[in-house]
Amino acid sequence: MALKRKDILGLRDITRGEIEEILKTAETMKKVVVGPNKKTSHLQGKSIVTLFYENSTRTRLSFELASKYMSAVAANIAASSSSVKKGETPIDTAQTIDSMGTDVIIMRHPMSGAPHIMAQHVRSSVINAGDGTNEHPTQGLLDMLTIQEKKGGFEGLKVAIVGDVVHSRVARSDVFGLTRMGARVVLAGPPTLLPAPGCELPGAEYAPTVEEAVEGADVVMALRIQLERQKKGLFPSVREYARFFEIDPKMLSLAKPDAFVMHPGPINRGVEISSYVANSDRSVINEQVTNGVAVRMALLYLLTRRDA
């Protein structure tokens, strides 16, 4: 199978059938990730370039490993050490990469919509690895793979997402993807870190308190508090945030007994999630990382088979 679309730019407009196909392929790819022989020929003869204008560990490394596990030619460009420093525009950079015969360009950019603009100017498939405060579709898909593995599906699940929703591209992709698959997504956090009235995420519910969001939840996700935003005074202090919004054992006890905890990483321990919960057997944070490689392998494979 292959995806009909050229690019993966977000989950806002992705279909249920496409999500199902991606997750099904990712389940197969995960066998490679966790197996003893991490080498397949799925992408032999294909070239993959990661183009990151922001720092990243998990996303960039998982894309690079996904490419190499499937025998692609993989290269990485960091904007800090590229011609961007000489004044080259993102479109010029992308077209230069495209002209070298690249099959897939993976882009992270601080400006919302940047990968969408770039995709219009290149022949290569473009995967959005996070754009501003818009979306992070591959994180949303790996979260969905993790939930599907643990719960067997999405229909009727209550997923609580807690924290800095307004700045979170992860939250947006999770809401779009999970609600499309039949889950109920409830958001909670300080009022200053939630979307303003009239700008709410479609399909999501908003709880007046974290306790109400977490109560009876099947899945609890803590979002990273972006400490760089604290300079804007969006909440009194990190300590104050942790007092009311941290996912600790007491907070987690409100969820269903078989509920598990997720976090997109990197973790601020003792702020959005306690070390005890992050290290407990109810945490699937490390499984999310493993599933990230599998999902990205699936996307690279499906996109490069469009013309097969």
N, C-alpha and C positions, 0 to 999 in steps of 0.2 A: 504493500500500500504506500501511498504518498499523499502529502498535503497538496491541495489544489492552489493554495495561496503561495505567493512568492516569499513573503516575509512573516515573521512573528513579532509584532510591534506592541501587542497588548491583548488582554483577555476580554476587553469590553465588547468586542464584536465577534469573538470566536464562538463557534457553534458547539452544541453538546456533542455532536458526532465527532468533531475534530478533537475535543478534549478526550473523549473515549479512545480514539485512535492513538493519541499521544501517550496516554497512560498505559494502554495495552502494550505499545511498543517499548515503553520505559520498563515495564515489568520484565520483558525479555532481556533488555540491555542490562538490567540490574544483576542478572546471573553472571554477566561478564565482570562487572565491578566487584562482586564479592567472591568470584571464583578464583582458582589458582592461576589461570592463564588469561591475563588481561590484554589480549591482542586478537583483534578480528580484522577482516579485510573489507568491512562495510564501506569505508571511505577511501579505499585505495585509489589513488589518482586524483583525489579532491584536495583543495587547498582552503584552509580556514585561517582567518586573521581576526584577532581580538584588538579592538581599538578603544582604549579606556582613557577618558578625560577626568576620571575620578579614581581615587584609591579603592582597591578591592583585594580581598584575599580569597574568600570562598568562591565567589562567582567566577572570577578570572581563572583561578586554578582549576576549578571543575570543568570549565569549558576547554582549557588546554589539555587536561587529562582525557576528557571525552574525545577530543580530536585525535590524540595520540593512541588511545586504546583502539580506535577504529582505523588506524594506519593512514590518517590524513597527514598532509604537509601542514604544519601549524606554525604560525608566527604571531608575535605579540608586539603591539605598538603602544607605548605609554606617551600620552600627549606631552608630558614634562620633558621628554627627551627626543621629541620629534620636530618636524618642520613647523608645527603649530607655534613653537617659540619664535619662529622667524616671521610669523604673521600669516601663515597659510590658513585658509578657512576650512571648516570641517567638510564642506562639499568638495573642495579641491583635494583634500586628503583622501576622502572616500573614492573619488574618481581616479586618483593615482593608484590606490590599492586595487580598485576594480580593473584598471587597465593592465594589471599584472596577471590577470587570469584567475583571480580569486573567486571561489564558489560561494563562500559565506563570510560576511563581515559581522562581527559581534560588537555592538557599540554600547558603551555607558557614557552618559553625558549629564552635566548638571542642569542643562536647560530642558524643560519639558517639551516634548515634540521633536527634539533633534533627530532621533533615529527615523521618524516618520518623514522628515524632510530629506534626509540622506537617501532613504529607500527609493525616492522618486528620481534620483539622479544616477543610480548605478544598476548594472545588470545583475550583480551579485544578490543573493538573498541576504536580508538584514535581520538580525535578531536583536531585539532591545534587551540589553542587560541592566536596564534601570535608567530612566530619564527624569531628572529633576524630582518633582513630587508627584509625577504622573503615574507610571506603572512600572512593575518589575515582573513581567509575565512568567519568566522561568521559575522565579521563587514561588509564585502562585501555583504553578503546576507541580512543583516538587512538594509543596504543602498538601496539595490534593492527592498526590500519589501516596504520601505518608498516611493521610486520613483513610484513604481507600484500603490500604493494607491492614490498618488496625480495626476499621469498622465495617469493611466489606462493601461500602457504598456511601452515599451522601444523603439520600432522601430522608427527610425528617430529622436530621441531626441538628442540634443546637451548637453553634460554634461562637464562643465569646472571644472577642479581640479587644485587648485592653492596652491603653497607652496613648502614644503620640500619633493619633490617627491622621490629623490634618497634614502632617509632613510625610506620611508613610506611603510610599509607592507600593510597598508590600501589601498593606491593608486594602488598597484599591484593587489590585489584581486578585487578592483572595476573595473579596466581596463579589467581584464580577464572575469569577470562576465558580465559586461555591454555590452562590444563589442560582446560577444557571443549571447546576446539577441537582438542585432540590434541597439544599441545606438552608437552615435559618441562621443568619449571621447577626449577632448582637454586638454593638460597639459601645465602649465606655472609656472614660478618661476625664481629665480635667476639662472644664468647658472651653478653656483657651486652646486646648489641643484637639478639639473636635471641629468638624466643618461648621461654618457659620450657617444660620438658618437660610434656606434657599439653595445651599450648596451641598446638601447631604448626598451621600453615595446612594444611587438608586438600588433598591432591593434590600438595603440594610435596615436594621432596627437600631434605635438608640436608647440605652438604659440610663436612668437618672443617677444610678450608683453602680459601682463595680460589683458590689454584692449581688445586685439584681441581674447583672449580665452573666455572672459566673454561676448563679444558682441553677442547678439542674442541667448544666452544660455537659455535652459529650466531649467537647474539645475546648481547651483554654489556651489562647495564644497571647503571650506578652510581647509587645512591640518595644524595640529599643528606644530609650529616651535619648534623643539627639542632643547631647550635652552642649554642643556648639550653639543650639537655639536658646539655651538658658540665658545668654547675654541679653536676649530680648525681654526677659522678665515674664515669661509665659506661665511660670509657677513660682511660688515663693523661694523654694530651695529644693535641692535633691533629697535632703532628709525629709522634708515635708511631703514630697511626692511619694517616697517609699512608705511613709507612715500610712497613707491612705490608698495607694494604688498598687503596691508591690504584691505579686503573686507568691504568697508564702503558704505554709501548711494550713493555717487557719482559713485563709481565703479559698484555697483549693478544696477544703472540706465541704464547701457549699455546692461543688459540682457533683455529678454522678460518681458513684464509687469506682467505676471503670473509666472515668475520664482521664485523658492524658494532657500533658503540657507541651506546647511548642514555642519556639522562639526563632526568628530569622537570623539572629546573630549579627554582629558580635554582642555578647551579653555584658551588661553592666550589672554585675552581681551585687545584690543588696540594694538595688534601685528598682528595676522593673520586675526582677525575679530573685528569690532568695537562693543562695547556694544549695541549701538543703533540697529545695524542689528541683533545681536544675540538675542535681546529681542523683535524684531519686529514680526508682524504677518506673515512675509515672512520667518521666521526661523522655521525649523522642527527639531531642535536639540533635544528637549525633546521627540518628537515622535520617533526619532531614538532610544532613550534609551528604550522606551516602546516596540518597535518592536524588540529590541535585546533579550528581554526575550521570546517573541513569537517565533522568529527564533530558538533560542536555545532549546526551548521546542520541536519544530518540529523536529530538528535534533536528539535529544535524543530519541524521540518516533520512528522515522523512522529507526534509527540504531539498536535499541533494538528489532525491529520486523523482523529482517533478518531471524531469525530461528523460527519465529512464524508459 
